[in-house]
Each structure stands twice: as C-alpha cells, then as structure tokens.
C-alpha cells in the first residue's frame, strides 16, 4: 500500500493471529481505509452486506435462517 501509516488497533487474539500474515494485514488495512472515508464508508458496508446476502441466498440460505443465526450469535455474545 502506498502512502500508509501504521496504527495500533486492539483486536481479539484470534484476529491478531490471522493478522500475522502480511498480505492479510494489507487487505484489512485497505478495507479499514475505505470504511473510514466519510463519503464512501457507508456505501462500501452496504455493498459488502448485499454481496454476502446474495452469496448466502445462492447457497440456499433463507432470510429466516440468516435471522435465526444472527439471533443465536447475538445471544452467545451477550451470555
């Protein structure tokens, strides 16, 4: 990445393990840079969410199934 600056961001140990790979760090850095641009961040997040939803539907997941998974995930995080 050209014209970049290193910053420290606290992450979960599992994420830190993945980020030991330089290529993955660079990819995450690009995503973070895009997300933090005020004019593009929201559009990028929505685009990613739409792509993930389309991919899930293509694999046979329904909106109800996705909602149930999200509910279960949130319940686990809160307990």
OpenMM code with the backbone's topology and positions (N, CA, C; nanometers):
from openmm import Vec3, app, unit

residues = "UNK UNK UNK UNK UNK UNK UNK UNK UNK UNK UNK UNK UNK UNK UNK UNK UNK UNK UNK UNK UNK UNK UNK UNK UNK UNK UNK UNK UNK UNK UNK UNK UNK UNK UNK UNK UNK UNK UNK UNK UNK UNK UNK UNK UNK UNK UNK UNK UNK UNK UNK UNK UNK UNK UNK UNK UNK UNK UNK UNK UNK UNK UNK UNK UNK UNK UNK UNK UNK UNK UNK UNK UNK UNK UNK UNK UNK UNK UNK".split()
positions = [
    Vec3(0.0851, -0.1175, 0.0000),
    Vec3(0.0000, 0.0000, 0.0000),
    Vec3(0.0891, 0.1229, 0.0000),
    Vec3(0.0616, 0.2134, -0.0873),
    Vec3(0.1391, 0.3366, -0.0933),
    Vec3(0.0834, 0.4385, 0.0051),
    Vec3(0.1729, 0.5207, 0.0590),
    Vec3(0.1323, 0.6311, 0.1447),
    Vec3(0.0447, 0.5836, 0.2614),
    Vec3(0.0949, 0.4903, 0.3387),
    Vec3(0.0200, 0.4388, 0.4535),
    Vec3(0.0939, 0.4692, 0.5824),
    Vec3(0.0210, 0.4603, 0.6911),
    Vec3(0.0756, 0.4826, 0.8242),
    Vec3(0.0314, 0.3661, 0.9116),
    Vec3(0.1205, 0.3127, 0.9925),
    Vec3(0.0831, 0.2046, 1.0825),
    Vec3(0.0153, 0.2616, 1.2055),
    Vec3(-0.0937, 0.1941, 1.2486),
    Vec3(-0.1643, 0.2305, 1.3711),
    Vec3(-0.1873, 0.1036, 1.4519),
    Vec3(-0.2054, 0.1203, 1.5797),
    Vec3(-0.2345, 0.0055, 1.6659),
    Vec3(-0.3836, 0.0045, 1.6952),
    Vec3(-0.4482, -0.1088, 1.6686),
    Vec3(-0.5906, -0.1250, 1.6946),
    Vec3(-0.6074, -0.2516, 1.7773),
    Vec3(-0.6725, -0.2430, 1.8938),
    Vec3(-0.6926, -0.3640, 1.9731),
    Vec3(-0.7898, -0.4586, 1.9021),
    Vec3(-0.7521, -0.5854, 1.8951),
    Vec3(-0.8365, -0.6887, 1.8338),
    Vec3(-0.8329, -0.8136, 1.9205),
    Vec3(-0.9252, -0.9043, 1.8944),
    Vec3(-0.9284, -1.0318, 1.9660),
    Vec3(-0.8038, -1.1127, 1.9316),
    Vec3(-0.7596, -1.1994, 2.0221),
    Vec3(-0.6402, -1.2812, 1.9962),
    Vec3(-0.6489, -1.3605, 1.8657),
    Vec3(-0.7688, -1.4100, 1.8333),
    Vec3(-0.7852, -1.4857, 1.7090),
    Vec3(-0.7589, -1.3975, 1.5875),
    Vec3(-0.8063, -1.2737, 1.5932),
    Vec3(-0.7838, -1.1804, 1.4838),
    Vec3(-0.6356, -1.1462, 1.4734),
    Vec3(-0.5703, -1.1276, 1.5868),
    Vec3(-0.4274, -1.0971, 1.5863),
    Vec3(-0.3483, -1.2098, 1.5209),
    Vec3(-0.3896, -1.3332, 1.5457),
    Vec3(-0.3202, -1.4471, 1.4859),
    Vec3(-0.3321, -1.4431, 1.3341),
    Vec3(-0.4506, -1.4095, 1.2852),
    Vec3(-0.4711, -1.4015, 1.1400),
    Vec3(-0.3897, -1.2864, 1.0809),
    Vec3(-0.3813, -1.1768, 1.1561),
    Vec3(-0.3131, -1.0575, 1.1055),
    Vec3(-0.1607, -1.0682, 1.1080),
    Vec3(-0.1078, -1.1798, 1.1521),
    Vec3(0.0377, -1.2002, 1.1424),
    Vec3(0.0806, -1.2115, 0.9972),
    Vec3(-0.0117, -1.2535, 0.9118),
    Vec3(0.0153, -1.2666, 0.7680),
    Vec3(0.0150, -1.1275, 0.7041),
    Vec3(0.1260, -1.0876, 0.6435),
    Vec3(0.1404, -0.9532, 0.5870),
    Vec3(0.0353, -0.9236, 0.4804),
    Vec3(0.0037, -1.0212, 0.3965),
    Vec3(-0.0959, -0.9973, 0.2909),
    Vec3(-0.2339, -0.9709, 0.3519),
    Vec3(-0.2667, -1.0436, 0.4571),
    Vec3(-0.3964, -1.0222, 0.5214),
    Vec3(-0.4003, -0.8871, 0.5908),
    Vec3(-0.2899, -0.8472, 0.6536),
    Vec3(-0.2836, -0.7148, 0.7173),
    Vec3(-0.3057, -0.6056, 0.6142),
    Vec3(-0.2414, -0.6187, 0.4978),
    Vec3(-0.2575, -0.5181, 0.3930),
    Vec3(-0.4020, -0.5135, 0.3429),
    Vec3(-0.4633, -0.6304, 0.3272),
    Vec3(-0.6023, -0.6345, 0.2817),
    Vec3(-0.6952, -0.5691, 0.3842),
    Vec3(-0.6746, -0.6014, 0.5119),
    Vec3(-0.7556, -0.5410, 0.6175),
    Vec3(-0.7319, -0.3903, 0.6205),
    Vec3(-0.6093, -0.3479, 0.6031),
    Vec3(-0.5781, -0.2053, 0.6005),
    Vec3(-0.6531, -0.1322, 0.4899),
    Vec3(-0.6619, -0.1960, 0.3727),
    Vec3(-0.7365, -0.1347, 0.2625),
    Vec3(-0.8844, -0.1225, 0.2967),
    Vec3(-0.9399, -0.2265, 0.3566),
    Vec3(-1.0817, -0.2236, 0.3939),
    Vec3(-1.1064, -0.1148, 0.4977),
    Vec3(-1.0219, -0.1089, 0.6003),
    Vec3(-1.0391, -0.0077, 0.7051),
    Vec3(-1.0279, 0.1323, 0.6450),
    Vec3(-0.9307, 0.1534, 0.5582),
    Vec3(-0.9148, 0.2849, 0.4952),
    Vec3(-1.0397, 0.3239, 0.4176),
    Vec3(-1.0967, 0.2285, 0.3456),
    Vec3(-1.2184, 0.2570, 0.2688),
    Vec3(-1.3375, 0.2838, 0.3605),
    Vec3(-1.3485, 0.2043, 0.4663),
    Vec3(-1.4611, 0.2215, 0.5578),
    Vec3(-1.4584, 0.3558, 0.6284),
    Vec3(-1.3408, 0.4069, 0.6538),
    Vec3(-1.3293, 0.5311, 0.7301),
    Vec3(-1.3349, 0.6565, 0.6442),
    Vec3(-1.3494, 0.6402, 0.5149),
    Vec3(-1.3714, 0.7570, 0.4294),
    Vec3(-1.5178, 0.7952, 0.4423),
    Vec3(-1.5459, 0.9137, 0.4933),
    Vec3(-1.6853, 0.9518, 0.5203),
    Vec3(-1.7768, 0.9398, 0.3989),
    Vec3(-1.7267, 0.9689, 0.2824),
    Vec3(-1.8121, 0.9681, 0.1643),
    Vec3(-1.8331, 0.8290, 0.1062),
    Vec3(-1.7503, 0.7305, 0.1427),
    Vec3(-1.7612, 0.6001, 0.0821),
    Vec3(-1.7885, 0.4879, 0.1810),
    Vec3(-1.7624, 0.5097, 0.3081),
    Vec3(-1.7735, 0.4028, 0.4060),
    Vec3(-1.9093, 0.3355, 0.4095),
    Vec3(-2.0149, 0.4135, 0.4170),
    Vec3(-2.1482, 0.3561, 0.4275),
    Vec3(-2.1824, 0.2773, 0.3018),
    Vec3(-2.1514, 0.3328, 0.1862),
    Vec3(-2.1811, 0.2628, 0.0610),
    Vec3(-2.1035, 0.1321, 0.0534),
    Vec3(-1.9801, 0.1315, 0.0999),
    Vec3(-1.8990, 0.0100, 0.0958),
    Vec3(-1.9568, -0.0964, 0.1879),
    Vec3(-1.9961, -0.0583, 0.3074),
    Vec3(-2.0534, -0.1539, 0.4015),
    Vec3(-2.1821, -0.2124, 0.3443),
    Vec3(-2.2668, -0.1287, 0.2889),
    Vec3(-2.3916, -0.1771, 0.2303),
    Vec3(-2.3644, -0.2705, 0.1132),
    Vec3(-2.2653, -0.2366, 0.0314),
    Vec3(-2.2286, -0.3211, -0.0817),
    Vec3(-2.1816, -0.4582, -0.0339),
    Vec3(-2.0975, -0.4599, 0.0678),
    Vec3(-2.0484, -0.5866, 0.1224),
    Vec3(-2.1639, -0.6681, 0.1787),
    Vec3(-2.2533, -0.6027, 0.2515),
    Vec3(-2.3676, -0.6735, 0.3090),
    Vec3(-2.4566, -0.7320, 0.1991),
    Vec3(-2.4784, -0.6570, 0.0927),
    Vec3(-2.5602, -0.7067, -0.0174),
    Vec3(-2.4940, -0.8265, -0.0848),
    Vec3(-2.3632, -0.8202, -0.1034),
    Vec3(-2.2917, -0.9327, -0.1650),
    Vec3(-2.2985, -1.0570, -0.0768),
    Vec3(-2.2799, -1.0390, 0.0531),
    Vec3(-2.2873, -1.1524, 0.1450),
    Vec3(-2.4271, -1.2136, 0.1456),
    Vec3(-2.5290, -1.1290, 0.1430),
    Vec3(-2.6664, -1.1789, 0.1399),
    Vec3(-2.6927, -1.2565, 0.0117),
    Vec3(-2.6477, -1.2036, -0.1010),
    Vec3(-2.6678, -1.2720, -0.2291),
    Vec3(-2.5956, -1.4060, -0.2304),
    Vec3(-2.4750, -1.4088, -0.1744),
    Vec3(-2.3983, -1.5330, -0.1678),
    Vec3(-2.4684, -1.6348, -0.0790),
    Vec3(-2.5210, -1.5891, 0.0333),
    Vec3(-2.5923, -1.6792, 0.1251),
    Vec3(-2.7169, -1.7363, 0.0581),
    Vec3(-2.7905, -1.6520, -0.0122),
    Vec3(-2.9111, -1.6994, -0.0818),
    Vec3(-2.8751, -1.7994, -0.1914),
    Vec3(-2.7662, -1.7729, -0.2611),
    Vec3(-2.7221, -1.8643, -0.3670),
    Vec3(-2.6863, -2.0014, -0.3096),
    Vec3(-2.6466, -2.0034, -0.1833),
    Vec3(-2.6123, -2.1298, -0.1170),
    Vec3(-2.7332, -2.1935, -0.0492),
    Vec3(-2.8516, -2.1343, -0.0695),
    Vec3(-2.9738, -2.1935, -0.0179),
    Vec3(-3.0214, -2.1415, 0.1160),
    Vec3(-2.9556, -2.0431, 0.1714),
    Vec3(-2.9991, -1.9881, 0.2995),
    Vec3(-3.1133, -1.8894, 0.2768),
    Vec3(-3.2126, -1.8963, 0.3632),
    Vec3(-3.3253, -1.8038, 0.3543),
    Vec3(-3.3031, -1.6881, 0.4504),
    Vec3(-3.3828, -1.5820, 0.4327),
    Vec3(-3.3749, -1.4695, 0.5260),
    Vec3(-3.4044, -1.5146, 0.6679),
    Vec3(-3.5008, -1.6060, 0.6837),
    Vec3(-3.5351, -1.6569, 0.8168),
    Vec3(-3.4166, -1.7309, 0.8784),
    Vec3(-3.3482, -1.8133, 0.7999),
    Vec3(-3.2320, -1.8866, 0.8505),
    Vec3(-3.1220, -1.7902, 0.8932),
    Vec3(-3.0973, -1.6881, 0.8127),
    Vec3(-2.9944, -1.5895, 0.8456),
    Vec3(-3.0316, -1.5142, 0.9732),
    Vec3(-3.1590, -1.4790, 0.9867),
    Vec3(-3.2048, -1.4081, 1.1063),
    Vec3(-3.1883, -1.4957, 1.2300),
    Vec3(-3.2200, -1.6248, 1.2182),
    Vec3(-3.2039, -1.7164, 1.3306),
    Vec3(-3.0566, -1.7293, 1.3701),
    Vec3(-2.9685, -1.7364, 1.2716),
    Vec3(-2.8249, -1.7441, 1.3007),
    Vec3(-2.7761, -1.6183, 1.3704),
    Vec3(-2.8210, -1.5032, 1.3227),
    Vec3(-2.7812, -1.3762, 1.3830),
    Vec3(-2.8325, -1.3660, 1.5261),
    Vec3(-2.9556, -1.4089, 1.5490),
    Vec3(-3.0125, -1.4072, 1.6834),
    Vec3(-2.9321, -1.4973, 1.7769),
    Vec3(-2.8979, -1.6174, 1.7301),
    Vec3(-2.8186, -1.7108, 1.8120),
    Vec3(-2.6807, -1.6536, 1.8409),
    Vec3(-2.6188, -1.5948, 1.7406),
    Vec3(-2.4863, -1.5346, 1.7587),
    Vec3(-2.4918, -1.4226, 1.8627),
    Vec3(-2.5912, -1.3350, 1.8503),
    Vec3(-2.6028, -1.2242, 1.9462),
    Vec3(-2.6287, -1.2761, 2.0873),
    Vec3(-2.7086, -1.3810, 2.1000),
    Vec3(-2.7359, -1.4391, 2.2321),
    Vec3(-2.6078, -1.4956, 2.2932),
    Vec3(-2.5254, -1.5603, 2.2123),
    Vec3(-2.3979, -1.6137, 2.2627),
    Vec3(-2.3066, -1.5020, 2.3104),
    Vec3(-2.3006, -1.3956, 2.2353),
    Vec3(-2.2131, -1.2827, 2.2710),
    Vec3(-2.2558, -1.2175, 2.4013),
    Vec3(-2.3840, -1.2158, 2.4276),
    Vec3(-2.4354, -1.1478, 2.5473),
    Vec3(-2.4243, -1.2330, 2.6726),
    Vec3(-2.4066, -1.3645, 2.6561),
    Vec3(-2.4015, -1.4500, 2.7758),
    Vec3(-2.2608, -1.4748, 2.8231),
] * unit.nanometer
topology = app.Topology()
chain = topology.addChain("A")
for resn in residues:
    res = topology.addResidue(resn, chain)
    for name in ("N", "CA", "C"):
        topology.addAtom(name, app.Element.getBySymbol(name[0]), res)
